[in-house]
Amino acid sequence: MSDEQFPVAPAVVRLPHYTKAEQDEILGDGDDPFGVAATGLTWLPKKEHFGIRHGDRLVAHAGLLRLPVAMGDVETEVLGVGGVAVAPDMQGRGLARLVVRAALDHARTMGPQHALLFCRPALVPLYQRLGWNPLDDDVLVEQPENRLVSMPLRTMVTALGDNAYWPSGPVRLLSLPM
């Protein structure tokens, strides 16, 4: 990161909304900006949004959504993290870490004890550096027409509370993925 671009750590702000135009501002207007279209999955939009601006331009985003989940015999809620994006010309400057940290700081005030995300295998090392842990078991997610499918992307979790414990056993997201 150049001192000329960010003399101090950029501020993460809570966004009142996150539109397709704002996503395009970060990632461009390609058909598959997150590289997950081949999964054929239907995704839920996020409800809470966090971003970083550089001048007037939005250059990073992370979103949150509260979701029902069954972990083994336990039904509870998790905070789904998704839509994490950093403009290609701004990558390598710690912006993903900053927006994900802001999203998780807010998630800690919302009640659920865990956050969950789905990512392409190439992104697993990044999220591990940010404190996320990959799940070894398959995760089932709902899809339209009452279909239940195994998530083809890597599922990762992180604790939101000091005493949070992820139980062993099968995991099923009781909704569309985020």
Secondary structure, DSSP 4 states (H G I P E B T S, - for coil): --TTT-SSPPPEEEES---HHHHHHHH-S-S-TTS-GGG----PPPSEEEEEEETTEEEEEEEEEEEEEEETTEEEEEEEEEEEEE-GGGTTSSHHHHHHHHHHHHHTTSS-SEEEEEE-GGGHHHHHHTT-EE-SS-EEEEETTTEEEE--SEEEEEESSTT----SS-EEESS---
